């Protein structure tokens, strides 16, 4: 209590009070730290002479037989025995409950039990005092669920489906004051999604609103924390064709399947992947392939290091299936929001039938138990090359076929280098192994292209590590290597090879491994799309809706049609230009011929004129000669 600006602790005396005079006093009743409702206060006005606690009149107060005090009850709610002093309470609180409280987000996808509605449960922390439905008799007006798409500023009120008076379905605002709240304070309602809320990423909140009293805005409302969720009912689909956009691929080349939206790429992968090479016994599952799942792509390649007979499979057609392979399989391709692809991805391609005698092989060569450091590792190139030459039993003239690059030292005792084996020289054909060992005798006169050389290295490494890896120290491993190698030139070191890449010759690359010129732009755009897409690690990735997909497909088709039309137009223009050029050349030729004819005719006419003139001159000379002869003859006769 505060009386005239000072704490009022029970009683206060006023002196010099005049009769029949009004005085105004200000008494402020403030709320305690916890409660909002208190019993009424008795306010007593009496003479100080009657007040036993008065310091002035304490000796005379007890002699009054009739009191002249006046009492007044102070209250603001109720009457009689129900009268109380009640302070205005803040708008009631509301809290999330159920799965929304547990997960702090929501996902509605094609696997949801109810795709048309989302069950929303809230908790009334003041249920001991009153339920939401009863609170509307006081200040509470509504307890509404609101939503907005991520990036929007405006909140929309969610709706729920109900029946009208005729029993027909209709909708109304989702207000938890209309819900059946149980005795524990929990209330649930269905948020109507179908035909009201399109697919997308949303934020939701539940907000109580009370009658405004002119105080702070927070006093007239209360809001739960905002939760995020996604509504995605669109299944992922394959986007465009498999990369690269050609029918023939190189063994070990990456094949990329692009999808319409980000995929669930956490390991272990959720999808099956199977590759079958026709006409062979080779069948590879996902674990036997090199597989990458990232963003909107699934990429894989057949690892030629695992023991494939390259000569047997080149030129063969292979089929690929991705998704749910097998009736009993529980795997599939899922997008980031848990939607499974409807149909498996299936396609076929052909392994390019390249000339292995002209191909190179590139791989990682690891040499163990060799002392090294970052400072001197580059100087070990010759030693490493000599060891590879020794392993392959090549002549010293074949040293140029081995190219080492990117040498690094690990742990001070391991050298790793990128090694390239070039094709045999063309002047003398392929080089043969020396026939000084049983291994070379087994090879015989077989042409040793770079793939065969790698296969020999791989087989030697596997033989070494099958026994040598069980030994405990470098000395024992060296003894094993010496014992295991039966040739005259024993190999006293351990090594391994991996990550084989086959490099086709320039001619094979041009004829078999080059995408058609009319597909280069599309292929480049798809690779850019794959490289720019980010990994979808949670369900909040941006969704590509069916309408968006259709628009993109239409745009691609329009782009392709435009390219085809442009190509045809360009071709027609070239043909027209060629025709015009031909006509121009014909016209120029005709004019040239006519000019030549005119010149020839003029030349002939000029020659005729000259000949006529010569004839006249000759006739004149002849007549002159005859005249002179006759004159001379007559002169002589005289």
Buried (B, 14 or more C-beta within 10 A) or exposed (E): BEEEEEEBEEEEEEEEEEEEEEEEEEEEEEBEEEEBEBEBEEEEEBBBBBBEEBEEBEEEBEEBEEEEEEEEEEBEEEEEEEBBBBBBBBBBEBBBBBBBBEEEBBBBBBEBEEBBBBBBBBBBEBBEEBBBBEBBEEBBBBBBBBBBBEEEEEBBBBBBBEEEEEEEEEBEEBBBBBBEBEEEBBBBBBBBBEEBBEBBBBBBBBBBBBEEEEEEEEBBBBBBEEBBBBBBBBBBBBBBBBBBBBEBBBBBBBBBBBBBBBBBBEEEBBBBBBBBBEEEEBEBEBEBBBBEBBBBBBBBBBBBBEEBEBEEBBEBBBEBBBBBBEEEEEBBBBBBBBBBBEEBBEBEBBBBEBEBBBBBBBBBBBBBBBEBEEEEBEEBBEEBBEBBBBBBBBEEEBEEBBBBEEBEBEEEEBBBBBBBBBBBEEEEEBBBBBEEBEBBEEBEEEEBBBBBBBBBBBEBBEEBBEEBEEBEEBEEBBBBBEEBBEBEEEBBBBBBBEBBBBBBBEEBBEEBBEBEEEBEEBBEEBBEBBEEBEBBEEBBBBBBBEEBBEEBBEEBEEEBEEBEEEEEEEEEEEEEEEEEEEEEEEEEEEEEEEEEEEEEEEEEEEEEEEEEEEEEEEEEEEEEEEEEEEEEEEEEEE
